[in-house]
Amino acid sequence: MVYVIRKEHFNAAHRLYNPNWSEEKNDEVFGPCANKNWHGHNFELIVTVKGNPDPETGFVFDLKELGKLIKKEIIDKVDHKNLNMDVDFMSGKLASCENLVMEFWKILAPKIQSASTSAQLHKIHLVETNKNSVEYYGEI
């Protein structure tokens, strides 16, 4: 099994806020991330695909094509957007990195599967800050 990795970047704003809670509880749980005026990040999105190399190309998955897929399906929808307000697949969801990476998986996994006979999405790693990131392997 070989793992290939593609990195992409995007900038986005969000607010961590549970509408079922009071302002005080949101501030207590989420701190400055509950700021009603939003806050932003320079995200790094790292997508890992696994499989066996194709005997004709030597590729597990063409990384240039993976980059195009990620750009079309994810980056174009989230870059320079407000994740709470502008991103359809985040509608009604708390805009945490955990929820975001799970939504990315739902979008990318079937697209990668249909583009390849042997490759599959292995992991999505989303870096929010130098200190904070999440990884998701498709498990619920």
N, C-alpha and C positions, 0 to 999 in steps of 0.2 A: 504494500500500500504506500502510495506517495501522496504527500500533502503539498498543495500549491497555495500560495497566499497572495492576495491582492490588497493593497492599501489605497484608500481614498480619503478625502477630506471634505468636510462641509462646516459651515457656520450656521448656527441656529440659536434662537431664543426660546425660552420656556419659563414656566412658573410651576413650582411644585405646590399644589394646593388641592385640598380635598373639599369640594363644595358642601359636603355634609357636616363639616366641622365649623366651629367658630373661627373668627380671625385669630383669637388668642391661641387656640389649639394648633392651628396651622403654623403660627409663628413659633410655638413651642417645639413642634415636631420638625418642621422644615427650615426654621431659622431664616436667614436672609434669602434663601431660595424660594420663599413664599412671597417675595416682594411683589406687590400688585403692579409694579411697573416693569416686571419681567427681568431676566438676566440672560446672558448669552455665553456660548462656548464655541471654541474652535475644536470640533470633534474630529477624531481619527477613526475611520471605519476599516476594520481588518477582517477580510472574508477568507476563510480557509475551505478549500474544496479537496476532497480525497478521492482516490481511485487508482487504477493501474494505467500506466502510459499506453496510449494508442500505438500499435505497432507501426502504423503508417506515418504518424506525425511525431511520435515521441512525447506528446502532450497528454497529461491527465485532463486538462481543460485549457484551451487557448486563453492565456491571461489577458491578451488584448481584448478578446471577446467578453471575458468576464468583466473587465473594466467598463466596456460599453454597456453591459447588462446592468451593472451596479449603478452607473450614471443614469441610465434611462429610468430604472425602476425605483431607485432610492434617492440618489443625490439631487436629481432635478426636482424632486418633490419636497426635499427638506432644506436644501441650501438657501441661506438667507431668508428663512421662513420662521414664523412663530409656530412652534410645534403644537401648542395648545389650540391655536386659532386657524392656522393655514393648511394643516396637513390632514387630509381626509381620513387616512387610516388610524389617526390618533384621536379622532372625534369621540368624545365620551370616555376617554381613558386618562388616567393620571400620567403626566408627561415625564415619568421617571426614565432613566436610561434602561432599567430592567424591562419596562413595558415597551420601550422603543425598539430594543434589540429583538424582542420576541416578535414584534410586528415586521421588522426587517426579515426575519426568518420565514414568516408566513409568505412573504412576497418572493424571496429569492429561492427558497428550496425547490418549489415546483418548477420554476423557470430553469434552474440548473439541471434538474432531473430530466426535463423534456429536451434540453439541448445536448444531452450526452447519454450514451448507452451505458456508461460505466461509472461516471463521476457523480458524486453527491456532495451536498453541502455538509461540512463537518463542524464548523465553528464560526461564530461571529463574535468578534471582540470589538467593543465600542469604548474608545477612550474619551472621557469627558474633560478631564484635567490631568496634569502630570501625576496627581495622587489618586485619582478615581477612575476606575474603568469597570466594565462588566463583560462577562463572557457567556455565551449561550450555545448549547449543543443540540437544541431542538427537543429537549426533554421537558415535559410539563409535570 
